[in-house]
Amino acid sequence: MGLALERVCFLGVVFLISACAVKKEGVKNLSYKHEGLRAYENAKDYDPTTKKATYKRNFFERHFKRYSNSQDGNTKDQPLDNGMRDSSAIQRATMRPYQVGNKWYYPTKVDLGEKFDGIASWYGPNFHAKKTSNGEIYNMYAHTAAHKTLPMNTVVKVINVENNLSTIVRINDRGPFVSDRIIDLSNAAARDIDMVKKGTASVRLIVLGFGGVISNQYEQSFNANSSKILHKEFKVGESEKSVSGGKFSLQMGAFRNQIGAQTLADKLQAENPNYSVKVAFKDDLYKVLVQGFQGEEEARDFMKKYNQNAVLTRE
């Protein structure tokens, strides 16, 4: 009888532990629901007294506050701009073309004041305290963002066109690698424009500066419209007018016969005097190269006009 009772108690304990584990796992799955590679939606702060989502504070933010460990490195308590990396070597490395899946991305020239429209998403806890594409430690409490092609440390104003709220971020990562997304914001930046609950928002980006500095020409609007925390993270000063990772070239054709290659080169040069067209002999072929494109879009426009199968390269 005693042995049977012990078995019953043991099975009961096992059942209870299993039930708790299943329940906990179910909560975790709901909390980690995501809609894209790096965009999280419905990250809700749960109020145990009302058993409702308050939306006041991200679930993961509360989790990190309560269960911070050595891996976190007290990132939230560190100065929000102390990790910026801005060397010429890093800039060259992060401006090289790169491939994700079957798609190539070409970091390209961008001008001060240039504007871009698209969909923004945000990312946070799963990447918090981990390295970004340029080697910084990602801090979801700082105003940073990921962009597929903008130069690292480009400073961008982000306007939520759905509610007219805005914030400022510094590019320190690559992404988001979802076709309809233009930028991936940190948790802090997403909160500024009230898009945490929804997960995405239609935005307009305006380039304010480079090298982590807001250009002097935007000083007045920055001082008038920015929060205290943004003033702590960003400074106004001299900024370049544009940044480029290098010019682009197109290989328009490859010939075994030099005469055929030269004929095409002469035609392209006559019709496009603003570019440099030359014939280069390599790998037993005469290759016709068009050089001097300032950006990928400019080169692709040229391809559409002359040869869709041209090969795009970085000079």
Steps between C-alpha positions, in 0.01 A plus 500: 500500500779739592687421177188555292438835673857609429455414132177697484667803663798473265276485192302794632815711542619405150161595355502834683852584379409404144189715509696801626764447234239488225334813632830686522599392150165622367553844654850519355373423151241776523752749634753426226252524214656693212389606156833520317868427536553781747164669556304411812129565540266494796781528756260581781561586863273278707334636813435206738243695703268573207621209284518736204775642280591856598727578202692732730816298503632221280486153654863440415610831648343398831658157468846648448458731797404217731728230369809683381817293494865528409426454129288814504803692621275768657453642151210718607715676757783576259523832312280451195760618248815351650513207261511688170766369262606741229833407346577515128570125499160417648331741261666334199412153625134579564458674163595193299228317307365202695261213442212376716327195359487542124496880507796739475500836676717794394566768765504817294544875496258707706463878526419724793127572501415202282158348572370144485151360553411148612398270784682497833516210742681466832721248678613461857540228761630210290779726375561705814866497613608317184728628225363703210632487142771759571617332821320719754302353789132548428312694767126499449470798737711721269376675186654287228371309199580251228492588131593289199718753315544832683859566620568409860453787748267687265260704717140476384179668606212252500147637460201274558270630225203332667513719813768764417719398795873503434834389644868493403720193460855410405557211258722234656366175355382333177140393436209451507515223240129498430408626154257776597702642793725805476635530856511302826479725807621437853239454771559856627452656156190291432346627823568862400275463194244272669544192284597235757152353534428498127846372406536698175421848370523702180788742540703766326876511555701822472881490509620752762872428507787252490755364743246511782476880472193707411590765242502863614224583254256295710606648835201729544237234433691244710516733801134596468342161442717235665475339842760525776616145442563569130711801600707267718555253217561734207710807439485768232807592301678491167384214284588385152256585223499144370660164567582233244655159530645522151382528142332227298596347165316294243640228281287550190636210297781251453647420156758262360553748218660833598338682207150412621581618851648828379201565275262470797727711719519780244121502461437515875763773552355715222150475648613543862786751523456538879621144561830330429479206258797273443592154373692275741654166403450241773448124510554479123211738435471865402264654752316830451485694825300814576629680810402797715153421633444670837249246625330170433177657374688712247679192369181297480328776303785474250453122486130539420585722207778290345535150644295339776759223529794733570714412804499756784823537699650737756810693387 
